[in-house]
């Protein structure tokens, strides 16, 4: 009887492992293929087999031989992502701290703040584009596109901060005040350091969501494209491995951002643990 149960458990484990392997292959297989084809040589095409490995198409991205503005659009995406990240962190933290106290209409304000998550991004861009046209306001990537992308990143930032503050022990603040700290000192030296891992997560979400955003940016970006918009335009005009090189470059930027965020969170947790040990020993 025990052998039958063990064999059934082993079979289920193998089946689940196989299913998970197929899932990972389906998820990362296309990305791995794009990564390989981005190192295709100058005489190679856009399919296998790879004739020679080269960095030719990466150099081509930032040269004058390519019609697309890859370098400029990449810089704009990075700057716009940093702007969105900064505003998302600032507004999300302030709003989440404000929601810690119940006030009249807080439920309506909360659902109004996150309702844009379920709205199609293209409709938001279309609506903003119509309003800007009626008001005779010029669309640019650093103003109107910034506002459109905040409708996507702010709800995520709010939800993350709400989850972080739900586990926050407010007795720590009371202890700081009992020791003579002012409200500003309590916020600066107690609350913010404890919330830093969550704030880092909000920053990561804000940057990566902005960096890859297309639907909400389409009709409000103006004459200068961001990198996702430039890639979308290139798919209609170019058929070279330059597209694969852009895919590899954007993946490297995203992975680097995630790695940096995880490293920062780990350092914060280590410092917090060390300070707690030091305070307990004293």
Steps between C-alpha positions, in 0.01 A plus 500: 500500500779742595686418175188583294458833676869577449482411129190716453668792675807455280283494186320817605834667577636412155182620328501830688872541434447435129211746488710764675788440256266552204370816663851640544587404141187671371572809709872545435548309173417794268719733704793256478458469123498879461813516716680252273391661172610844620862378468451407135778612268456773238437245223255297704126521475226503760470124532712199591764378440730772627785541252733693729487670838556874504406826676427657162130565561561656839742747340249557223238615749698811596637579155364721222436200276168419666196715424348465848596732786603224739754700697269797555196287581704292745614814684145633510369172640762499775431862596123451486530182706699683768245783506210257531687306769565813708142625481355154561709450814428848636126500438449135603682540832322825588158362401552171684605682817193719469272196466622361832234713667139440413325802356171561329507391138822299531342194337381699199842663464675162522291335229520813289879487524536139386216483246740581217651152544193343339459761227655422158818697463428602143167655605679707765748620238217568255302698757801705605585565137150634433511727805841636400376564149193686628716709734756559224783358714801350326581139586855427611670199654605688816158654581194329354659156470620539857145564620361208300756257641431614856144370460662157466779514758331686787237231573773237526701727728200561723417130530860413589519770766163398644628142533822620666323731743248228590789314670653812650511504881389848604624442854847576363385855424349533845826386657693759301265776614525382860877539472454863396513479120298752303259394225757586233778310680272200545418502131859550388687269735238233581217473249683558171792259575251225589304566179807516274470141363141571398595838359774332294240258364276792401796666326574180309138466388485864397814483286438165331132566427587836344796361307285240321174693467335530157116523518479805729782675314383449143291814444665738749872453437527777242758510221786339697451129566598304804686174440189271502330732251813503283513121504134486400574728206805295402298179475313658209805629313809296592572129465851470641649343813513853642161423652651203682787718624248749641316214670822383663590854605162566660511165679843584642369834628198334664707223660757754623223708658353198677844383618582844636166518682546155656854588606378826656221322688744236628739770625214681674383183670855418614548850642163485671583162652839623619347809662240286676769266635708797620202658674406172671856451625518853638 
